[in-house]
Amino acid sequence: MLQVAKLALAPLLLWQGRQVRRQALRLPEAAGPRSGMAGSGALALRLLIVGDSGGAGVGAATQDEALAGRLAQALALHLQGSVHWQLIARTGHTTADAIAHLAGAALEPADVLITALGVNDTVAQVSPRRWALQLQQLHELAVQRAGVRYSLHSAVPPMHAFPLLPQPLRWLMGAHAMRMNRMLGRSLLGQAQRGMQALPPHLHGSAAAELMAPDGFHPGPAGYKVWGESLAERIARDWVKSH
């Protein structure tokens, strides 16, 4: 059904996609170092974050206000210690791009991998099965190169709720994003060393405006705080339970 709709609406969808790209407000990635330490006391966790523009902090002025900084700060509070973090992220990256980026990057040892990927894969209409396999490959690469012992994948955002996207493009992107998340969830069954975390509900929909950046597409500092705290709660729970 989705494939039939894509074919029938192809000319309109292509035109809408070009219009969105032409009119979208382009914001820079968050400034600042791509690694650091949050909290104080004994080292509690080493964190590796791999992502696209959301991982890179587009919509925030500095990395301290973006996903990496907010997540590390929240984890330091949860774990009552210091958290070392390293960020490997770039605007426009698909998961395949992120694999290549990670393969060529100088990595520090890490206990936990966080991925913030999937929006660009959805836009590119990467198949859900291929996306799930690529995330598996990314996890295995992080295990091999950084010693990661647990990976938490941030789910694709609910693109059907992105006000920036016109209809029917918004519907198509949202339907594909949901298929991606369902496939990832199925692929993770029985894998104790990996998990998936949905975005908090108040990061999308009509009530989310105050949490979003001016482009209406990325989180602002308040949105990154909510996202980071949600991931931190899940990591702290899973990490303490398994270690």
MIDRENVO-771826 format. One record per atom (N, C-alpha, C): x, y, z; residue number from 1. Coordinates in steps of 0.02 Angstrom, whole numbers. Layout:
[[X,Y,Z],NUM];
...
This chain:
[[41,-60,0],1];
[[0,0,0],1];
[[43,63,0],1];
[[95,63,43],2];
[[139,121,46],2];
[[176,130,-19],2];
[[199,75,-49],3];
[[236,78,-112],3];
[[191,105,-168],3];
[[128,84,-170],4];
[[82,108,-220],4];
[[70,183,-213],4];
[[63,206,-150],5];
[[53,277,-138],5];
[[114,318,-159],5];
[[173,291,-146],6];
[[235,326,-166],6];
[[239,335,-242],6];
[[220,282,-278],7];
[[222,286,-351],7];
[[170,335,-377],7];
[[110,332,-349],8];
[[56,376,-373],8];
[[70,449,-358],8];
[[102,462,-301],9];
[[114,531,-280],9];
[[184,556,-296],9];
[[223,517,-333],10];
[[293,532,-343],10];
[[307,603,-367],10];
[[272,629,-418],11];
[[288,698,-441],11];
[[276,750,-386],11];
[[221,743,-350],12];
[[206,791,-296],12];
[[257,785,-240],12];
[[275,724,-221],13];
[[322,713,-167],13];
[[391,742,-184],13];
[[413,732,-246],14];
[[477,760,-267],14];
[[477,836,-264],14];
[[422,865,-287],15];
[[416,939,-286],15];
[[416,964,-213],15];
[[377,931,-170],16];
[[375,952,-100],16];
[[443,945,-67],16];
[[480,891,-82],17];
[[546,882,-54],17];
[[593,938,-74],17];
[[591,957,-137],18];
[[633,1012,-160],18];
[[615,1077,-126],18];
[[550,1089,-117],19];
[[527,1151,-84],19];
[[550,1154,-11],19];
[[545,1097,24],20];
[[566,1095,94],20];
[[641,1110,100],20];
[[681,1079,57],21];
[[753,1091,59],21];
[[770,1164,42],21];
[[733,1192,-5],22];
[[747,1261,-26],22];
[[728,1312,28],22];
[[674,1299,63],23];
[[647,1348,111],23];
[[670,1337,182],23];
[[698,1279,197],24];
[[716,1263,267],24];
[[771,1310,293],24];
[[763,1330,355],25];
[[814,1370,389],25];
[[873,1325,405],25];
[[933,1344,383],26];
[[992,1302,393],26];
[[1031,1327,454],26];
[[1034,1286,505],27];
[[1068,1303,567],27];
[[1134,1265,571],27];
[[1184,1294,605],28];
[[1249,1260,611],28];
[[1248,1206,665],28];
[[1297,1162,662],29];
[[1307,1114,716],29];
[[1330,1151,778],29];
[[1316,1123,836],30];
[[1336,1154,899],30];
[[1412,1161,902],30];
[[1435,1218,928],31];
[[1506,1231,933],31];
[[1535,1197,995],31];
[[1601,1189,994],32];
[[1635,1162,1053],32];
[[1668,1096,1040],32];
[[1708,1073,1088],33];
[[1743,1009,1081],33];
[[1696,951,1071],33];
[[1721,899,1038],34];
[[1681,839,1025],34];
[[1696,784,1076],34];
[[1727,800,1130],35];
[[1736,753,1185],35];
[[1744,793,1249],35];
[[1730,762,1305],36];
[[1735,798,1368],36];
[[1716,755,1427],36];
[[1711,787,1485],37];
[[1695,753,1548],37];
[[1639,791,1582],37];
[[1590,754,1608],38];
[[1536,784,1646],38];
[[1536,754,1716],38];
[[1515,794,1765],39];
[[1511,769,1834],39];
[[1579,770,1868],39];
[[1582,739,1925],40];
[[1643,737,1965],40];
[[1647,670,2002],40];
[[1705,658,2030],41];
[[1715,595,2066],41];
[[1742,540,2021],41];
[[1735,479,2043],42];
[[1762,422,2006],42];
[[1728,415,1938],42];
[[1764,390,1889],43];
[[1736,379,1823],43];
[[1682,325,1826],43];
[[1621,344,1808],44];
[[1565,297,1811],44];
[[1548,266,1744],44];
[[1563,302,1689],45];
[[1542,278,1624],45];
[[1581,314,1569],45];
[[1596,278,1515],46];
[[1626,307,1455],46];
[[1576,299,1398],46];
[[1560,355,1366],47];
[[1504,359,1320],47];
[[1529,377,1250],47];
[[1504,342,1199],48];
[[1517,358,1129],48];
[[1450,373,1096],48];
[[1444,433,1066],49];
[[1382,454,1033],49];
[[1395,461,959],49];
[[1356,426,918],50];
[[1364,428,845],50];
[[1297,451,815],50];
[[1300,502,771],51];
[[1237,527,746],51];
[[1242,570,685],51];
[[1184,600,669],52];
[[1176,647,614],52];
[[1172,718,641],52];
[[1132,761,612],53];
[[1128,830,635],53];
[[1102,836,706],53];
[[1056,791,726],54];
[[1031,791,794],54];
[[1087,772,843],54];
[[1126,722,826],55];
[[1184,704,867],55];
[[1235,760,870],55];
[[1244,796,813],56];
[[1293,850,809],56];
[[1270,913,844],56];
[[1206,915,866],57];
[[1183,972,905],57];
[[1156,1030,866],57];
[[1134,1020,804],58];
[[1103,1074,767],58];
[[1042,1099,805],58];
[[1038,1163,816],59];
[[984,1192,856],59];
[[1007,1216,924],59];
[[1067,1197,944],60];
[[1097,1220,1007],60];
[[1160,1259,992],60];
[[1178,1306,1035],61];
[[1237,1348,1023],61];
[[1301,1310,1037],61];
[[1303,1270,1089],62];
[[1363,1235,1109],62];
[[1347,1162,1124],62];
[[1399,1120,1124],63];
[[1389,1049,1139],63];
[[1364,1038,1210],63];
[[1380,1083,1256],64];
[[1354,1076,1324],64];
[[1277,1079,1325],64];
[[1248,1116,1277],65];
[[1175,1123,1274],65];
[[1143,1073,1226],65];
[[1185,1034,1191],66];
[[1161,987,1141],66];
[[1154,917,1170],66];
[[1141,868,1128],67];
[[1128,800,1153],67];
[[1186,772,1194],67];
[[1248,778,1168],68];
[[1305,748,1202],68];
[[1313,777,1272],68];
[[1312,842,1277],69];
[[1321,874,1342],69];
[[1264,860,1390],69];
[[1202,866,1365],70];
[[1144,854,1409],70];
[[1142,782,1433],70];
[[1158,735,1389],71];
[[1157,664,1407],71];
[[1210,649,1459],71];
[[1271,673,1447],72];
[[1325,660,1494],72];
[[1311,691,1562],72];
[[1283,751,1563],73];
[[1267,784,1627],73];
[[1214,744,1664],73];
[[1162,721,1629],74];
[[1109,683,1661],74];
[[1135,616,1687],74];
[[1178,583,1648],75];
[[1206,519,1670],75];
[[1250,527,1731],75];
[[1289,581,1734],76];
[[1331,593,1792],76];
[[1290,598,1856],76];
[[1231,630,1850],77];
[[1187,635,1909],77];
[[1158,567,1927],77];
[[1136,530,1877],78];
[[1106,464,1890],78];
[[1157,416,1921],78];
[[1219,418,1896],79];
[[1269,370,1917],79];
[[1313,394,1974],79];
[[1303,458,1994],80];
[[1341,487,2049],80];
[[1417,480,2039],80];
[[1439,500,1979],81];
[[1510,498,1963],81];
[[1522,539,1901],81];
[[1581,532,1873],82];
[[1598,570,1812],82];
[[1585,526,1750],82];
[[1568,559,1695],83];
[[1553,526,1632],83];
[[1596,557,1578],83];
[[1635,515,1545],84];
[[1675,538,1488],84];
[[1635,525,1424],84];
[[1633,574,1379],85];
[[1595,566,1318],85];
[[1636,585,1257],85];
[[1621,553,1201],86];
[[1650,569,1136],86];
[[1595,569,1084],86];
[[1596,618,1040],87];
[[1544,627,990],87];
[[1573,618,919],87];
[[1540,575,880],88];
[[1556,565,809],88];
[[1491,577,771],88];
[[1482,636,744],89];
[[1418,653,712],89];
[[1428,707,660],89];
[[1385,706,609],90];
[[1389,756,556],90];
[[1321,765,523],90];
[[1304,827,509],91];
[[1242,843,476],91];
[[1236,806,409],91];
[[1178,778,396],92];
[[1165,743,333],92];
[[1183,670,332],92];
[[1214,645,385],93];
[[1237,576,384],93];
[[1179,526,388],93];
[[1182,478,343],94];
[[1142,418,350],94];
[[1180,369,395],94];
[[1150,312,409],95];
[[1185,263,450],95];
[[1246,235,413],95];
[[1241,227,347],96];
[[1299,205,308],96];
[[1356,256,313],96];
[[1339,320,310],97];
[[1389,372,317],97];
[[1421,368,386],97];
[[1380,357,437],98];
[[1405,355,506],98];
[[1452,296,516],98];
[[1439,240,483],99];
[[1484,182,487],99];
[[1553,201,460],99];
[[1553,234,402],100];
[[1616,254,371],100];
[[1653,305,415],100];
[[1615,351,445],101];
[[1644,402,489],101];
[[1675,368,550],101];
[[1639,321,580],102];
[[1664,287,639],102];
[[1725,245,623],102];
[[1725,214,565],103];
[[1781,171,545],103];
[[1846,211,538],103];
[[1841,275,519],104];
[[1900,315,508],104];
[[1918,362,565],104];
[[1878,363,618],105];
[[1889,411,672],105];
[[1937,383,724],105];
[[1972,428,758],106];
[[2014,409,815],106];
[[1968,403,875],106];
[[1961,343,901],107];
[[1913,329,954],107];
[[1947,319,1021],107];
[[1913,341,1074],108];
[[1934,327,1142],108];
[[1893,269,1168],108];
[[1916,232,1217],109];
[[1877,176,1244],109];
[[1809,199,1269],109];
[[1758,157,1258],110];
[[1690,174,1279],110];
[[1654,112,1304],110];
[[1610,123,1352],111];
[[1568,69,1379],111];
[[1502,64,1342],111];
[[1473,122,1326],112];
[[1406,125,1298],112];
[[1406,166,1233],112];
[[1372,141,1182],113];
[[1361,176,1119],113];
[[1290,202,1117],113];
[[1282,265,1099],114];
[[1217,295,1085],114];
[[1215,312,1011],114];
[[1162,292,975],115];
[[1155,314,906],115];
[[1095,361,901],115];
[[1105,414,862],116];
[[1051,462,846],116];
[[1049,467,770],116];
[[1020,416,739],117];
[[1020,408,667],117];
[[951,384,643],117];
[[938,395,579],118];
[[876,368,550],118];
[[836,418,510],118];
[[840,483,527],119];
[[800,532,490],119];
[[823,535,417],119];
[[888,540,406],120];
[[913,544,337],120];
[[904,478,300],120];
[[905,422,336],121];
[[890,358,305],121];
[[817,356,283],121];
[[773,385,324],122];
[[702,388,306],122];
[[692,432,245],122];
[[724,490,245],123];
[[718,535,187],123];
[[743,500,124],123];
[[798,462,130],124];
[[826,426,73],124];
[[789,362,57],124];
[[737,345,97],125];
[[697,285,87],125];
[[739,222,90],125];
[[789,221,134],126];
[[825,159,148],126];
[[776,108,175],126];
[[782,46,154],127];
[[734,-5,177],127];
[[743,-17,252],127];
[[689,-30,288],128];
[[694,-44,359],128];
[[742,-101,375],128];
[[742,-154,335],129];
[[786,-211,347],129];
[[859,-190,340],129];
[[874,-151,288],130];
[[943,-129,279],130];
[[964,-84,336],130];
[[920,-41,359],131];
[[937,5,414],131];
[[953,-35,477],131];
[[912,-85,493],132];
[[924,-125,552],132];
[[991,-162,547],132];
[[1007,-187,488],133];
[[1071,-221,478],133];
[[1130,-173,485],133];
[[1121,-112,460],134];
[[1174,-62,466],134];
[[1186,-42,539],134];
[[1133,-37,578],135];
[[1142,-22,649],135];
[[1177,-80,685],135];
[[1162,-141,664],136];
[[1199,-198,692],136];
[[1273,-193,675],136];
[[1287,-174,613],137];
[[1357,-166,591],137];
[[1391,-110,631],137];
[[1355,-56,642],138];
[[1383,0,681],138];
[[1399,-22,752],138];
[[1353,-59,783],139];
[[1364,-86,850],139];
[[1427,-130,851],139];
[[1432,-175,804],140];
[[1489,-221,802],140];
[[1555,-184,792],140];
[[1554,-131,751],141];
[[1613,-90,740],141];
[[1634,-54,804],141];
[[1584,-28,841],142];
[[1599,6,904],142];
[[1626,-42,956],142];
[[1600,-104,957],143];
[[1626,-155,1002],143];
[[1699,-169,985],143];
[[1713,-178,921],144];
[[1780,-195,898],144];
[[1830,-139,910],144];
[[1810,-77,894],145];
[[1858,-22,894],145];
[[1862,16,960],145];
[[1807,16,1000],146];
[[1807,55,1062],146];
[[1793,13,1124],146];
[[1777,-50,1115],147];
[[1763,-93,1173],147];
[[1694,-85,1202],147];
[[1648,-58,1162],148];
[[1579,-47,1186],148];
[[1547,-112,1209],148];
[[1510,-108,1264],149];
[[1477,-167,1292],149];
[[1401,-162,1289],149];
[[1375,-104,1273],150];
[[1302,-96,1268],150];
[[1287,-39,1219],150];
[[1238,-49,1176],151];
[[1218,3,1128],151];
[[1144,19,1138],151];
[[1128,84,1139],152];
[[1059,107,1143],152];
[[1045,149,1081],152];
[[998,127,1041],153];
[[981,162,979],153];
[[921,207,989],153];
[[930,271,977],154];
[[874,317,980],154];
[[829,304,919],154];
[[765,294,930],155];
[[719,278,876],155];
[[713,337,827],155];
[[692,323,766],156];
[[678,376,718],156];
[[622,420,747],156];
[[629,486,745],157];
[[575,528,771],157];
[[510,518,733],157];
[[454,535,763],158];
[[389,527,729],158];
[[381,582,676],158];
[[404,568,616],159];
[[406,620,564],159];
[[337,639,540],159];
[[287,599,556],160];
[[218,618,539],160];
[[196,679,581],160];
[[234,696,633],161];
[[216,753,676],161];
[[261,814,663],161];
[[303,812,611],162];
[[347,868,596],162];
[[308,921,558],162];
[[293,979,589],163];
[[254,1030,555],163];
[[289,1060,495],163];
[[356,1055,492],164];
[[393,1082,435],164];
[[374,1046,370],164];
[[355,983,374],165];
[[342,943,314],165];
[[269,952,293],165];
[[257,967,229],166];
[[188,972,205],166];
[[158,903,192],166];
[[93,900,190],167];
[[59,839,171],167];
[[56,834,95],167];
[[62,776,64],168];
[[67,709,95],168];
[[138,686,110],168];
[[188,729,100],169];
[[257,710,114],169];
[[265,691,187],169];
[[232,728,232],170];
[[237,714,303],170];
[[209,644,319],170];
[[153,628,288],171];
[[124,561,299],171];
[[171,507,276],171];
[[201,516,216],172];
[[245,465,189],172];
[[307,456,233],172];
[[338,511,254],173];
[[397,506,296],173];
[[380,474,363],173];
[[323,493,391],174];
[[302,464,454],174];
[[289,390,450],174];
[[256,368,396],175];
[[242,297,388],175];
[[306,257,381],175];
[[354,284,344],176];
[[418,249,335],176];
[[457,247,400],176];
[[455,302,438],177];
[[490,304,503],177];
[[462,250,550],177];
[[396,242,551],178];
[[366,192,594],178];
[[386,121,573],178];
[[392,110,507],179];
[[414,44,483],179];
[[487,32,504],179];
[[528,84,501],180];
[[598,77,522],180];
[[602,56,595],180];
[[563,90,638],181];
[[565,75,709],181];
[[539,5,725],181];
[[486,-15,690],182];
[[460,-83,702],182];
[[512,-136,683],182];
[[545,-126,627],183];
[[596,-174,606],183];
[[654,-176,655],183];
[[676,-117,678],184];
[[731,-115,726],184];
[[711,-151,790],184];
[[650,-138,814],185];
[[627,-172,874],185];
[[629,-247,867],185];
[[606,-273,810],186];
[[607,-346,799],186];
[[678,-372,796],186];
[[723,-334,765],187];
[[793,-357,758],187];
[[829,-360,825],187];
[[804,-324,875],188];
[[837,-321,940],188];
[[812,-374,989],188];
[[761,-411,969],189];
[[734,-462,1014],189];
[[788,-512,1033],189];
[[796,-524,1097],190];
[[845,-571,1121],190];
[[916,-544,1125],190];
[[926,-481,1110],191];
[[993,-451,1113],191];
[[998,-408,1177],191];
[[1023,-437,1229],192];
[[1028,-401,1293],192];
[[1078,-343,1290],192];
[[1124,-347,1242],193];
[[1177,-296,1239],193];
[[1156,-236,1196],193];
[[1093,-234,1172],194];
[[1070,-178,1132],194];
[[998,-162,1149],194];
[[979,-99,1139],195];
[[910,-78,1152],195];
[[890,-21,1107],195];
[[826,-3,1109],196];
[[799,53,1070],196];
[[759,97,1117],196];
[[766,163,1111],197];
[[731,210,1153],197];
[[692,260,1110],197];
[[627,263,1119],198];
[[586,311,1083],198];
[[597,381,1111],198];
[[585,431,1069],199];
[[588,499,1093],199];
[[531,512,1143],199];
[[543,554,1194],200];
[[489,571,1239],200];
[[430,601,1201],200];
[[368,585,1219],201];
[[309,609,1181],201];
[[306,685,1175],201];
[[328,722,1227],202];
[[322,794,1224],202];
[[375,827,1181],202];
[[416,787,1146],203];
[[465,816,1099],203];
[[435,821,1029],203];
[[373,802,1021],204];
[[341,809,956],204];
[[268,826,966],204];
[[236,848,912],205];
[[166,868,917],205];
[[159,942,931],205];
[[98,964,940],206];
[[83,1036,946],206];
[[112,1068,1009],206];
[[124,1028,1061],207];
[[150,1056,1123],207];
[[226,1061,1124],207];
[[258,1042,1070],208];
[[331,1038,1070],208];
[[366,1102,1046],208];
[[328,1152,1026],209];
[[358,1212,995],209];
[[412,1243,1039],209];
[[400,1246,1105],210];
[[448,1279,1149],210];
[[511,1238,1159],210];
[[510,1175,1139],211];
[[569,1132,1145],211];
[[610,1128,1081],211];
[[584,1159,1027],212];
[[616,1151,962],212];
[[657,1212,944],212];
[[705,1201,898],213];
[[746,1255,870],213];
[[704,1296,822],213];
[[729,1355,802],214];
[[691,1398,756],214];
[[676,1366,689],214];
[[714,1314,669],215];
[[700,1282,604],215];
[[639,1236,607],215];
[[612,1224,666],216];
[[553,1181,673],216];
[[567,1107,659],216];
[[630,1089,654],217];
[[649,1021,636],217];
[[693,988,688],217];
[[738,1027,718],218];
[[785,1001,768],218];
[[764,1024,838],218];
[[785,987,890],219];
[[773,1012,958],219];
[[813,1075,971],219];
[[787,1117,1016],220];
[[827,1171,1044],220];
[[859,1146,1108],220];
[[894,1190,1145],221];
[[926,1168,1208],221];
[[878,1133,1256],221];
[[816,1159,1262],222];
[[768,1126,1307],222];
[[748,1057,1282],222];
[[742,1051,1216],223];
[[726,986,1186],223];
[[782,935,1194],223];
[[843,958,1186],224];
[[900,913,1197],224];
[[904,891,1270],224];
[[884,934,1315],225];
[[884,915,1386],225];
[[835,858,1399],225];
[[775,865,1370],226];
[[724,813,1378],226];
[[747,747,1347],226];
[[775,752,1287],227];
[[800,692,1251],227];
[[857,660,1290],227];
[[905,700,1312],228];
[[961,674,1349],228];
[[941,640,1414],228];
[[894,670,1450],229];
[[871,640,1513],229];
[[835,574,1501],229];
[[797,570,1447],230];
[[762,508,1431],230];
[[812,451,1417],230];
[[863,466,1378],231];
[[915,416,1364],231];
[[954,399,1427],231];
[[969,449,1468],232];
[[1008,437,1529],232];
[[971,391,1577],232];
[[906,400,1584],233];
[[867,357,1628],233];
[[869,285,1605],233];
[[864,275,1539],234];
[[866,207,1512],234];
[[935,176,1521],234];
[[987,214,1506],235];
[[1056,187,1513],235];
[[1070,170,1585],235];
[[1053,216,1631],236];
[[1067,204,1701],236];
[[1032,141,1725],236];
[[970,131,1704],237];
[[933,72,1725],237];
[[964,8,1696],237];
[[978,9,1631],238];
[[1005,-51,1598],238];
[[1076,-65,1620],238];
[[1116,-12,1628],239];
[[1187,-21,1645],239];
[[1193,-48,1717],239];
[[1156,-20,1762],240];
[[1159,-43,1832],240];
[[1135,-115,1837],240];
[[1082,-132,1799],241];
[[1053,-199,1802],241];
[[1102,-252,1776],241];
[[1139,-233,1722],242];
[[1183,-283,1690],242];
[[1256,-280,1712],242];
[[1275,-227,1750],243];
[[1344,-221,1771],243];
[[1346,-205,1846],243];
